[in-house]
């Protein structure tokens, strides 16, 4: 089977290939003989009901500084593709939401991964609240009084944008910190949406585990340990990746959420777990595939394409 695959992503020239999951998926698709095409979200259009983009044939190489070749752009009806990978990074803003509305016009005849309607309806920091007993105490609000009540109840807290990504804008505020009012004022000026507040989990010092699931089943994990002077574990802000195994509690979490992931058509998902608690369910452009393989884990890119090919049979 040879598939025509278009990858909707931030431009391939911007990716850091050592840790980029979109690049890993592209490498494996190419290895299998599939035809790859590349386009950025700004080149997606809806024309009289037809979904089109100016796509470029793409070849990829696992060579730093020489990792891709693009052909000439061709205006293409995306309904001619077999698979669209929805892989641009958040922020999960109205631009992102608009792309899901457009791609929904061709899915599932053209398989969009992950399902665009469910991506739109499952923002990672809100979707996770459907499993409140699996997560730390959480507040979503713009009301400073609610935040004050929450901090009195739980002490140290984390405040972060509701639709952010990559660790940007995450703040740890200790129980006696006097910057809470100023921080909430700043958030109110920067973000029109509510923000999210969670009880701080001190277990994060031992790591924030990224667990990757394919079709609702856990297939690999990597632990991300924060730098000494940072509360964030994201690797691009200084977190350190290390080998890990799933605990019984983490398998329980995966077992609980797996049916909901399958029901929503989420082929590739990354969840974040600190201690005994899940903090996010990442469905937009989850990462961690290359790190898992680097530390001797499963070849998740291969498992991903096994699942996608089975859906295209």
PyMOL commands that set and color helices and strands:
alter all, ss='L'
color gray80, all
select helices_A, chain A and resi 12-14+21-31+41-43+78-80+94-103+116-120+124-134+144-154+180-190+202-206+235-237+248-263+289-294+300-312
alter helices_A, ss='H'
color red, helices_A
select strands_A, chain A and resi 4-8+35-39+44-47+50-60+68-77+83-86+111-113+138-141+157-161+171-173+195-199+208-214+217-225+240-242+268-274+277-282
alter strands_A, ss='S'
color yellow, strands_A
deselect
rebuild
show_as cartoon
